[in-house]
Amino acid sequence: MQPDEATQQRLADIVVSAMMERDAASNYLGMRITSTGPGIATVTMKVKPEMLNGHLTCHGGFIFALADSAFAFACNSRNQSTVAAGCSIEYLRPALAGQQLTAIAQERALPGRTGVYDVAVNNDLGQLVALFRGKSHRIKGEVIPLDLDSASH
């Protein structure tokens, strides 16, 4: 039996919160999860001066890390351990020091053990900074041990 929508949302909240607690990299970079759900996640990060490259714009690796973290939270939100099988990113405009970046990850397809997710990274002006596409692969196990009935309370 498929869990109802409220149970799926609660499960996503619990799982993503647990992942974020132990995600040293995302925490170190100051990322914050602002929303999540089954197959979706929104994560923010402020561009700090130490993230700037020689052009005084945010280094692409930090933008990639933000998109990759949102992708990870979205594809693990159902509590099925999932890893990246591949990904790509297109940088569309620079991000500047002090800007708040928002990465919105959305599941596009989940046939069997593989999935496809798109992540849009926007600046605080609502301008598209980067587009990321991730391919996921479900592996054995759960993200956290959890009784699904407890997620419905």
N, CA, C and O of each residue as an XYZ file, in Angstrom:
612
protein
N       0.833     -1.189      0.000
C       0.000      0.000      0.000
C       0.877      1.252      0.000
O       1.827      1.359      0.775
N       0.554      2.162     -0.851
C       1.298      3.426     -0.974
C       0.896      4.364      0.164
O      -0.294      4.545      0.418
N       1.887      4.972      0.862
C       1.533      5.920      1.917
C       0.812      7.140      1.350
O       1.042      7.532      0.206
N      -0.075      7.744      2.172
C      -0.799      8.921      1.713
C       0.143     10.114      1.589
O       1.294     10.061      2.022
N      -0.366     11.194      0.991
C       0.453     12.371      0.692
C       1.062     12.990      1.954
O       2.226     13.389      1.948
N       0.287     13.069      3.023
C       0.789     13.652      4.275
C       1.916     12.805      4.857
O       2.894     13.342      5.377
N       1.779     11.478      4.770
C       2.820     10.584      5.276
C       4.085     10.705      4.428
O       5.193     10.704      4.964
N       3.926     10.808      3.109
C       5.084     10.975      2.232
C       5.804     12.287      2.532
O       7.034     12.331      2.531
N       5.052     13.351      2.788
C       5.656     14.646      3.117
C       6.408     14.561      4.438
O       7.536     15.042      4.545
N       5.793     13.956      5.434
C       6.439     13.816      6.752
C       7.712     12.988      6.620
O       8.736     13.329      7.214
N       7.659     11.916      5.855
C       8.846     11.081      5.638
C       9.955     11.898      4.986
O      11.108     11.832      5.412
N       9.615     12.664      3.957
C      10.619     13.506      3.283
C      11.245     14.485      4.267
O      12.463     14.660      4.272
N      10.429     15.125      5.097
C      10.944     16.078      6.078
C      11.910     15.412      7.050
O      12.975     15.957      7.340
N      11.541     14.234      7.556
C      12.368     13.520      8.526
C      13.685     13.083      7.895
O      14.752     13.288      8.473
N      13.610     12.482      6.717
C      14.801     11.951      6.054
C      15.763     13.075      5.665
O      16.962     12.984      5.929
N      15.247     14.122      5.047
C      16.115     15.211      4.600
C      16.740     15.926      5.794
O      17.905     16.320      5.740
N      15.986     16.093      6.855
C      16.536     16.703      8.068
C      17.676     15.862      8.637
O      18.709     16.400      9.036
N      17.491     14.552      8.673
C      18.539     13.659      9.176
C      19.772     13.701      8.276
O      20.901     13.702      8.768
N      19.561     13.734      6.966
C      20.697     13.830      6.043
C      21.465     15.122      6.261
O      22.695     15.118      6.299
N      20.734     16.241      6.406
C      21.387     17.538      6.566
C      22.195     17.582      7.860
O      23.278     18.166      7.896
N      21.678     16.973      8.914
C      22.402     16.953     10.188
C      23.791     16.350     10.044
O      24.733     16.809     10.690
N      23.931     15.327      9.205
C      25.222     14.644      9.077
C      25.992     15.052      7.818
O      27.036     14.469      7.522
N      25.497     16.034      7.079
C      26.144     16.503      5.848
C      27.122     17.634      6.193
O      26.768     18.812      6.158
N      28.333     17.256      6.519
C      29.346     18.235      6.941
C      29.635     19.256      5.839
O      29.804     20.440      6.132
N      29.694     18.826      4.596
C      30.035     19.731      3.490
C      28.974     20.811      3.311
O      29.301     21.996      3.241
N      27.706     20.411      3.237
C      26.627     21.388      3.045
C      26.546     22.350      4.223
O      26.323     23.547      4.039
N      26.724     21.834      5.420
C      26.702     22.697      6.606
C      27.884     23.663      6.605
O      27.719     24.836      6.938
N      29.062     23.189      6.240
C      30.248     24.036      6.202
C      30.068     25.210      5.237
O      30.539     26.316      5.500
N      29.386     24.960      4.127
C      29.157     26.001      3.121
C      27.977     26.913      3.473
O      27.673     27.847      2.731
N      27.319     26.647      4.590
C      26.222     27.502      5.035
C      24.899     27.236      4.337
O      24.022     28.100      4.334
N      24.739     26.066      3.749
C      23.479     25.750      3.068
C      22.366     25.548      4.084
O      22.590     25.097      5.207
N      21.154     25.897      3.652
C      19.961     25.726      4.470
C      18.859     25.130      3.592
O      18.649     25.563      2.459
N      18.169     24.144      4.128
C      17.025     23.557      3.423
C      15.803     24.394      3.772
O      15.478     24.567      4.946
N      15.128     24.911      2.751
C      13.941     25.737      3.005
C      12.639     24.988      2.757
O      11.601     25.347      3.313
N      12.687     23.942      1.919
C      11.497     23.102      1.744
C      11.917     21.779      1.121
O      12.955     21.666      0.469
N      11.079     20.800      1.346
C      11.323     19.478      0.793
C       9.997     18.750      0.626
O       8.976     19.155      1.183
N      10.028     17.701     -0.127
C       8.864     16.849     -0.339
C       9.317     15.637     -1.120
O      10.498     15.538     -1.452
N       8.431     14.717     -1.426
C       8.823     13.540     -2.194
C       9.371     13.943     -3.569
O       8.631     14.440     -4.418
N      10.654     13.726     -3.773
C      11.281     14.030     -5.062
C      11.623     15.481     -5.291
O      11.992     15.851     -6.406
N      11.514     16.325     -4.266
C      11.835     17.746     -4.423
C      12.606     18.264     -3.210
O      12.482     17.727     -2.110
N      13.394     19.300     -3.419
C      14.088     19.967     -2.316
C      14.504     21.362     -2.768
O      14.886     21.569     -3.920
N      14.426     22.309     -1.844
C      14.900     23.666     -2.082
C      15.940     23.988     -1.033
O      15.697     23.851      0.166
N      17.116     24.423     -1.501
C      18.260     24.674     -0.622
C      18.838     26.044     -0.972
O      18.942     26.396     -2.147
N      19.215     26.817      0.051
C      19.806     28.129     -0.164
C      21.248     28.168      0.341
O      21.655     27.369      1.184
N      22.004     29.118     -0.198
C      23.387     29.343      0.227
C      23.764     30.780     -0.112
O      23.523     31.247     -1.225
N      24.347     31.465      0.837
C      24.831     32.828      0.591
C      26.250     32.760      0.039
O      27.085     32.012      0.547
N      26.518     33.546     -1.007
C      27.855     33.599     -1.595
C      28.743     34.448     -0.678
O      28.517     35.644     -0.497
N      29.755     33.793     -0.106
C      30.687     34.451      0.818
C      31.924     34.913      0.048
O      32.230     34.365     -1.011
N      32.640     35.917      0.569
C      33.840     36.405     -0.130
C      34.861     35.303     -0.429
O      35.537     35.346     -1.457
N      34.972     34.326      0.456
C      35.943     33.247      0.230
C      35.499     32.255     -0.847
O      36.232     31.316     -1.158
N      34.316     32.449     -1.417
C      33.828     31.608     -2.514
C      34.099     32.233     -3.878
O      33.732     31.659     -4.904
N      34.738     33.406     -3.903
C      34.960     34.112     -5.163
C      36.205     33.610     -5.874
O      37.185     33.220     -5.241
N      36.151     33.625     -7.196
C      37.290     33.240     -8.024
C      38.081     34.483     -8.442
O      37.854     35.568     -7.907
N      38.993     34.335     -9.379
C      39.823     35.441     -9.844
C      39.076     36.528    -10.594
O      39.616     37.614    -10.805
N      37.846     36.256    -10.998
C      37.004     37.270    -11.655
C      36.084     37.975    -10.657
O      35.243     38.790    -11.036
N      36.260     37.646     -9.380
C      35.436     38.192     -8.302
C      33.963     37.792     -8.435
O      33.065     38.539     -8.047
N      33.736     36.593     -8.995
C      32.404     35.994     -9.044
C      32.481     34.645     -8.339
O      33.568     34.105     -8.129
N      31.330     34.111     -7.977
C      31.308     32.835     -7.266
C      31.931     31.730     -8.129
O      31.558     31.542     -9.286
N      32.867     31.023     -7.549
C      33.501     29.892     -8.232
C      32.421     28.868     -8.589
O      31.559     28.556     -7.767
N      32.472     28.358     -9.798
C      31.470     27.398    -10.264
C      31.360     26.159     -9.395
O      30.290     25.555     -9.310
N      32.442     25.774     -8.754
C      32.401     24.600     -7.887
C      31.449     24.761     -6.719
O      30.838     23.787     -6.278
N      31.316     25.978     -6.212
C      30.387     26.218     -5.105
C      28.938     26.182     -5.588
O      28.059     25.682     -4.886
N      28.693     26.707     -6.778
C      27.345     26.647     -7.362
C      26.987     25.191     -7.633
O      25.861     24.763     -7.380
N      27.954     24.434     -8.151
C      27.738     23.006     -8.398
C      27.427     22.288     -7.086
O      26.515     21.463     -7.031
N      28.182     22.597     -6.032
C      27.963     21.943     -4.740
C      26.549     22.206     -4.225
O      25.907     21.302     -3.690
N      26.062     23.435     -4.381
C      24.702     23.765     -3.957
C      23.685     22.941     -4.747
O      22.785     22.339     -4.161
N      23.821     22.912     -6.051
C      22.893     22.147     -6.892
C      22.967     20.658     -6.571
O      21.939     19.984     -6.509
N      24.165     20.146     -6.370
C      24.365     18.730     -6.070
C      23.728     18.360     -4.731
O      23.151     17.280     -4.599
N      23.826     19.238     -3.745
C      23.202     18.964     -2.449
C      21.678     18.931     -2.576
O      21.031     18.042     -2.023
N      21.103     19.894     -3.301
C      19.652     19.888     -3.506
C      19.225     18.606     -4.221
O      18.212     18.003     -3.866
N      19.986     18.197     -5.213
C      19.746     16.943     -5.940
C      19.769     15.758     -4.976
O      18.880     14.908     -5.019
N      20.773     15.697     -4.111
C      20.903     14.592     -3.158
C      19.705     14.524     -2.214
O      19.175     13.445     -1.952
N      19.282     15.683     -1.705
C      18.142     15.693     -0.789
C      16.865     15.259     -1.502
O      16.063     14.512     -0.939
N      16.672     15.720     -2.732
C      15.467     15.359     -3.488
C      15.427     13.863     -3.788
O      14.385     13.229     -3.625
N      16.549     13.296     -4.223
C      16.490     11.893     -4.643
C      16.540     10.905     -3.479
O      16.295      9.715     -3.676
N      16.852     11.373     -2.279
C      16.821     10.506     -1.094
C      15.593     10.748     -0.228
O      15.455     10.128      0.826
N      14.709     11.624     -0.646
C      13.580     12.060      0.180
C      12.564     10.966      0.487
O      11.740     11.127      1.386
N      12.610      9.876     -0.235
C      11.682      8.762      0.022
C      12.296      7.705      0.939
O      11.723      6.635      1.140
N      13.476      8.023      1.495
C      14.197      7.146      2.418
C      14.726      5.884      1.740
O      14.909      4.858      2.396
N      14.969      5.950      0.452
C      15.627      4.860     -0.259
C      17.012      5.373     -0.636
O      17.139      6.347     -1.378
N      18.052      4.712     -0.121
C      19.422      5.183     -0.358
C      19.694      5.301     -1.849
O      19.557      4.342     -2.609
N      20.085      6.509     -2.244
C      20.274      6.830     -3.654
C      21.542      7.656     -3.811
O      21.817      8.550     -3.010
N      22.310      7.349     -4.847
C      23.558      8.070     -5.126
C      23.521      8.637     -6.536
O      22.688      8.248     -7.355
N      24.425      9.552     -6.803
C      24.522     10.136     -8.145
C      25.186      9.142     -9.088
O      26.183      8.509     -8.740
N      24.625      9.014    -10.280
C      25.225      8.200    -11.334
C      25.902      9.095    -12.364
O      26.751      8.640    -13.129
N      25.527     10.354    -12.379
C      26.118     11.314    -13.303
C      25.385     12.626    -13.205
O      24.247     12.677    -12.738
N      26.031     13.685    -13.642
C      25.379     14.994    -13.617
C      26.116     15.958    -14.529
O      27.268     15.741    -14.905
N      25.418     17.022    -14.869
C      26.021     18.083    -15.677
C      25.437     19.405    -15.224
O      24.375     19.454    -14.603
N      26.156     20.488    -15.546
C      25.684     21.816    -15.158
C      25.996     22.808    -16.265
O      27.026     22.717    -16.932
N      25.101     23.740    -16.444
C      25.292     24.844    -17.378
C      25.257     26.125    -16.564
O      24.275     26.397    -15.874
N      26.322     26.916    -16.639
C      26.385     28.190    -15.932
C      25.867     29.282    -16.861
O      26.364     29.434    -17.977
N      24.876     30.038    -16.413
C      24.197     30.993    -17.277
C      24.513     32.446    -16.962
O      24.441     33.300    -17.846
N      24.860     32.736    -15.723
C      25.258     34.096    -15.342
C      26.055     33.984    -14.052
O      25.901     33.014    -13.311
N      26.902     34.962    -13.779
C      27.709     34.907    -12.561
C      26.871     35.182    -11.313
O      25.858     35.881    -11.357
N      27.324     34.614    -10.215
C      26.771     34.926     -8.901
C      27.814     35.775     -8.174
O      29.016     35.541     -8.300
N      27.344     36.753     -7.420
C      28.237     37.729     -6.798
C      28.250     37.589     -5.285
O      27.328     37.030     -4.691
N      29.308     38.103     -4.674
C      29.424     38.071     -3.214
C      28.195     38.712     -2.582
O      27.726     39.761     -3.024
N      27.693     38.075     -1.561
C      26.533     38.582     -0.839
C      25.203     38.103     -1.373
O      24.191     38.218     -0.681
N      25.168     37.565     -2.596
C      23.908     37.081     -3.140
C      23.488     35.790     -2.446
O      24.315     34.954     -2.082
N      22.189     35.660     -2.277
C      21.607     34.427     -1.755
C      21.197     33.589     -2.954
O      20.363     34.009     -3.756
N      21.787     32.396     -3.077
C      21.431     31.485     -4.163
C      20.407     30.479     -3.657
O      20.467     30.028     -2.514
N      19.474     30.141     -4.525
C      18.448     29.149     -4.197
C      18.462     28.072     -5.265
O      18.334     28.357     -6.456
N      18.621     26.827     -4.825
C      18.593     25.675     -5.731
C      17.293     24.916     -5.512
O      16.988     24.494     -4.397
N      16.533     24.748     -6.586
C      15.263     24.031     -6.529
C      15.409     22.755     -7.351
O      15.517     22.800     -8.577
N      15.410     21.610     -6.655
C      15.567     20.303     -7.305
C      14.206     19.651     -7.466
O      13.397     19.637     -6.538
N      13.961     19.109     -8.658
C      12.687     18.459     -8.953
C      12.934     17.152     -9.694
O      13.703     17.093    -10.653
N      12.269     16.122     -9.229
C      12.332     14.826     -9.893
C      11.587     14.912    -11.222
O      10.463     15.411    -11.270
N      12.203     14.429    -12.298
C      11.572     14.426    -13.615
C      11.120     13.035    -14.020
O      10.109     12.884    -14.706
N      11.869     12.007    -13.598
C      11.521     10.626    -13.929
C      12.125      9.711    -12.879
O      13.218      9.965    -12.374
N      11.401      8.636    -12.550
C      11.900      7.658    -11.589
C      11.469      6.257    -12.010
O      10.672      5.609    -11.332
N      12.010      5.798    -13.143
C      11.683      4.442    -13.583
C      12.621      3.425    -12.925
O      13.829      3.455    -13.157
N      12.084      2.553    -12.130
C      12.917      1.523    -11.499
C      13.907      2.105    -10.510
O      13.534      2.871     -9.622
N      15.189      1.735    -10.669
C      16.232      2.144     -9.725
C      16.964      3.413    -10.138
O      17.850      3.875     -9.420
N      16.605      3.981    -11.285
C      17.275      5.195    -11.748
C      16.297      6.365    -11.774
O      15.086      6.184    -11.893
N      16.845      7.551    -11.661
C      16.009      8.746    -11.694
C      16.710      9.877    -12.414
O      17.930      9.859    -12.579
N      15.945     10.853    -12.837
C      16.472     12.063    -13.465
C      15.884     13.253    -12.722
O      14.676     13.329    -12.498
N      16.766     14.186    -12.340
C      16.383     15.355    -11.552
C      16.950     16.611    -12.197
O      18.094     16.625    -12.650
N      16.143     17.662    -12.233
C      16.609     18.966    -12.704
C      16.694     19.908    -11.512
O      15.836     19.902    -10.630
N      17.747     20.718    -11.504
C      17.946     21.700    -10.447
C      18.174     23.060    -11.096
O      19.083     23.224    -11.910
N      17.346     24.024    -10.733
C      17.529     25.411    -11.175
C      18.140     26.186    -10.016
O      17.643     26.126     -8.891
N      19.221     26.914    -10.293
C      19.859     27.755     -9.282
C      19.595     29.206     -9.660
O      19.979     29.660    -10.738
N      18.935     29.925     -8.758
C      18.599     31.331     -8.984
C      19.304     32.214     -7.961
O      19.621     31.774     -6.856
N      19.546     33.474     -8.350
C      20.072     34.427     -7.371
C      18.901     35.101     -6.658
O      17.742     34.801     -6.942
N      19.206     36.010     -5.736
C      18.141     36.633     -4.953
C      17.339     37.664     -5.744
O      16.383     38.236     -5.220
N      17.712     37.905     -6.984
C      16.917     38.752     -7.874
C      15.966     37.918     -8.728
O      15.224     38.452     -9.553
N      15.999     36.596     -8.520
C      15.163     35.689     -9.290
C      15.745     35.333    -10.649
O      15.062     34.734    -11.480
N      16.998     35.698    -10.881
C      17.646     35.403    -12.164
C      18.265     34.008    -12.139
O      18.855     33.589    -11.143
N      18.117     33.311    -13.239
C      18.660     31.958    -13.359
C      20.178     32.020    -13.493
O      20.702     32.639    -14.419
N      20.871     31.383    -12.573
C      22.334     31.362    -12.545
C      22.870     30.092    -13.203
O      23.858     30.144    -13.935
N      22.226     28.955    -12.949
C      22.717     27.687    -13.489
C      21.587     26.673    -13.584
O      20.611     26.727    -12.835
N      21.741     25.749    -14.521
C      20.852     24.597    -14.665
C      21.686     23.339    -14.510
O      22.717     23.182    -15.165
N      21.239     22.449    -13.645
C      21.937     21.210    -13.311
C      20.994     20.053    -13.604
O      19.803     20.135    -13.305
N      21.506     18.993    -14.177
C      20.719     17.769    -14.349
C      21.492     16.619    -13.726
O      22.656     16.381    -14.047
N      20.820     15.912    -12.829
C      21.446     14.780    -12.157
C      20.730     13.488    -12.469
O      19.504     13.442    -12.569
N      21.518     12.436    -12.622
C      20.979     11.084    -12.804
C      21.300     10.301    -11.540
O      22.444     10.282    -11.088
N      20.290      9.658    -10.973
C      20.468      8.951     -9.709
C      20.365      7.444     -9.902
O      19.808      6.955    -10.884
N      20.920      6.728     -8.932
C      20.833      5.268     -8.911
C      20.543      4.834     -7.481
O      21.297      5.149     -6.561
N      19.447      4.110     -7.305
C      19.073      3.620     -5.978
C      19.922      2.396     -5.632
O      20.070      1.472     -6.432
N      20.471      2.417     -4.426
C      21.284      1.305     -3.935
C      20.517      0.623     -2.798
O      19.403      1.027     -2.465
N      21.109     -0.391     -2.219
C      20.455     -1.111     -1.126
C      20.345     -0.233      0.114
O      21.207      0.606      0.378
N      19.281     -0.439      0.862
C      19.151      0.180      2.166
C      18.318      1.444      2.184
O      17.849      1.940      1.160
N      18.158      1.942      3.410
C      17.425      3.167      3.668
C      18.396      4.231      4.155
O      19.474      3.919      4.662
N      18.007      5.477      3.998
C      18.825      6.586      4.486
C      18.886      6.541      6.005
O      19.961      6.657      6.595
N      17.738      6.374      6.630
C      17.661      6.234      8.084
C      16.718      5.088      8.411
O      15.746      4.864      7.689
N      16.993      4.349      9.502
C      16.031      3.318      9.899
C      14.769      4.002     10.409
O      14.830      4.873     11.277
N      13.642      3.605      9.871
C      12.409      4.312     10.204
C      11.222      3.398     10.007
O      11.120      2.702      8.997
N      10.328      3.402     10.972
C       9.050      2.722     10.858
C       8.112      3.694     10.171
O       7.830      4.762     10.714
N       7.619      3.348      8.983
C       6.787      4.258      8.199
C       5.556      4.720      8.991
O       5.090      5.844      8.808
N       5.029      3.856      9.872
C       3.866      4.253     10.670
C       4.201      5.454     11.557
O       3.334      6.291     11.810
N       5.451      5.551     12.034
C       5.812      6.676     12.894
C       5.871      7.983     12.116
O       5.762      9.058     12.706
N       6.041      7.905     10.799
C       6.086      9.119      9.975
C       4.702      9.718      9.781
O       4.576     10.871      9.368
N       3.665      8.945     10.074
C       2.309      9.448      9.873
C       1.754     10.161     11.094
O       0.617     10.632     11.067
N       2.531     10.249     12.162
C       2.074     10.919     13.398
C       2.622     12.315     13.534
O       2.329     13.000     14.514
